[in-house]
Amino acid sequence: MMKQKKVRRMRGTRRHGWGKHHRGKGNRGGKGNSGRGKRAAHKKPSYRDTPLGKFGFKTHRVKLLEHTISFREIMMKLESWKKQNLVEEKNGIIHVDLGKLGYTKLLGTGKLTKKMKLSVPSASKRAVEKITAAGGESA
């Protein structure tokens, strides 16, 4: 006699011999809020009052991205800026408007080898110290 397959033997039963639901998340019934439907627990006040679906924290402020530049990057890009006439040189002092170039903050990494007047919306303390030490000024 041939052995019958389990599927044929368990026809008509809901779970075909598995006993519980098997959805891949253990005894919870699934991911998220699933498995809370037609059970005894749905009649409890704690479940009845909680909303279904996603809810939680929401940021109410817009985060502004800072476009930073350091002295190392300025010294590397200075020659190309001069060729494009984005930088002015008066009386040995190089005038650079970093705000017009799209930068919002100046960082103090690198060395400043030339006298410069840099105008930028914000700068770190170390960057301001290095500008004044090199004989330049910041605005």
Secondary structure as GFF3:
##gff-version 3
##sequence-region A 1 139
A	DSSP	alpha_helix	6	9	.	.	.	ID=ss1
A	DSSP	three_ten_helix	26	28	.	.	.	ID=ss2
A	DSSP	three_ten_helix	40	43	.	.	.	ID=ss3
A	DSSP	alpha_helix	45	48	.	.	.	ID=ss4
A	DSSP	beta_strand	68	70	.	.	.	ID=ss5
A	DSSP	alpha_helix	71	83	.	.	.	ID=ss6
A	DSSP	beta_strand	88	90	.	.	.	ID=ss7
A	DSSP	beta_strand	93	97	.	.	.	ID=ss8
A	DSSP	beta_strand	105	107	.	.	.	ID=ss9
A	DSSP	beta_strand	116	119	.	.	.	ID=ss10
A	DSSP	beta_strand	122	123	.	.	.	ID=ss11
A	DSSP	alpha_helix	125	133	.	.	.	ID=ss12
A	DSSP	beta_strand	137	138	.	.	.	ID=ss13
###
